[in-house]
Amino acid sequence: MTKDEVKSLVQVNPVIVYSILDGQESWRYDIGAKEGYSHEVDVEGLEQSDVVDVEGLKQKKLEGVLFVEWTKDSKVNSFTIYYPANDGTIQEYRVFETGQIKETTPFKD
């Protein structure tokens, strides 16, 4: 899937963010964000980093966060969704470039 296809599917402008691991550009979508919601984190000189707003998710300021990572030829490489579960934890659903799916609970109280 290309960047244009993702834009057409999601129909919301992404926030361009950069990986704190390698500086690689990715897109962040704040899903179901309350009016006025904002999450901007500067890390090591990056304008916007790919830090997950765990507190915002726990406080239900948004319903989820989607990160889309790209290949060099602007096709989806992988994507990750973070969302609050009913038990209060934050869940991660990640689809790798190989198609492998991994579900974890990276943020526990």
C-alpha positions in Angstrom: 0.0 0.0 0.0 1.3 3.4 -0.9 1.2 6.7 1.0 -1.6 8.0 -1.2 -3.6 4.8 -0.6 -3.2 5.1 3.1 -4.2 8.8 3.0 -7.3 7.8 1.0 -8.2 5.0 3.4 -7.7 6.9 6.7 -8.9 10.2 5.3 -7.1 12.2 8.1 -3.8 14.0 7.8 -1.0 12.2 9.7 1.5 13.7 12.1 5.0 13.2 10.6 7.2 11.7 13.4 10.7 10.3 13.6 11.9 7.1 15.3 13.9 7.6 18.4 15.9 4.5 17.5 17.0 5.4 14.0 15.4 8.8 13.0 13.3 7.1 10.3 10.2 9.0 9.3 6.8 7.4 10.0 3.2 8.6 10.2 1.2 8.9 13.4 -2.6 9.0 13.5 -4.3 9.9 16.8 -7.5 8.0 16.5 -10.7 9.3 18.2 -8.8 12.2 19.8 -10.9 14.6 21.9 -11.1 18.1 20.5 -8.0 20.1 21.3 -5.9 17.0 21.9 -2.2 17.4 21.1 0.9 15.2 21.7 4.2 16.7 20.8 7.4 15.2 22.1 10.9 16.4 21.2 13.5 13.8 21.7 17.2 14.3 21.0 16.6 17.1 18.5 13.8 15.3 16.6 10.9 17.7 15.8 8.4 15.0 16.6 9.2 11.5 17.9 7.4 8.3 17.9 6.8 8.3 21.6 3.4 6.8 22.6 1.1 9.0 24.7 0.4 6.4 27.3 -1.2 8.8 29.7 -3.4 10.2 27.0 -4.6 6.7 26.2 -5.2 5.8 29.9 -7.1 9.1 30.4 -9.2 8.4 27.3 -8.1 11.6 25.6 -7.9 9.4 22.5 -9.0 5.9 21.5 -5.8 4.7 19.9 -2.6 5.6 18.1 -1.6 4.2 14.8 2.0 4.4 13.5 2.7 3.6 9.9 6.3 2.9 8.8 7.5 3.2 5.2 9.9 1.5 2.9 12.3 3.6 0.8 9.9 3.4 -2.1 7.0 4.9 0.0 5.1 1.7 0.6 3.9 0.4 4.0 6.7 -1.5 5.7 4.8 -2.1 9.0 2.3 -0.6 11.3 1.5 -0.6 15.0 -1.7 0.3 16.9 -1.8 1.2 20.6 -5.1 1.2 22.4 -6.5 1.0 25.9 -7.8 -2.4 27.0 -10.8 -2.9 29.3 -8.4 -3.9 32.1 -6.6 -0.5 32.0 -3.5 -1.7 30.2 -2.3 -0.4 26.9 -2.2 -3.0 24.2 0.1 -3.1 21.2 -0.9 -4.7 17.9 2.0 -4.8 15.4 2.1 -6.1 11.8 5.7 -6.6 10.6 6.9 -6.3 7.0 6.8 -10.1 6.8 3.1 -10.1 7.7 3.9 -11.5 11.1 1.5 -10.2 13.8 2.5 -9.6 17.4 0.2 -8.6 20.2 1.8 -7.4 23.5 1.0 -5.4 26.6 4.0 -3.1 26.7 2.6 -0.6 29.2 1.4 -2.0 32.5 0.7 -0.1 35.7 
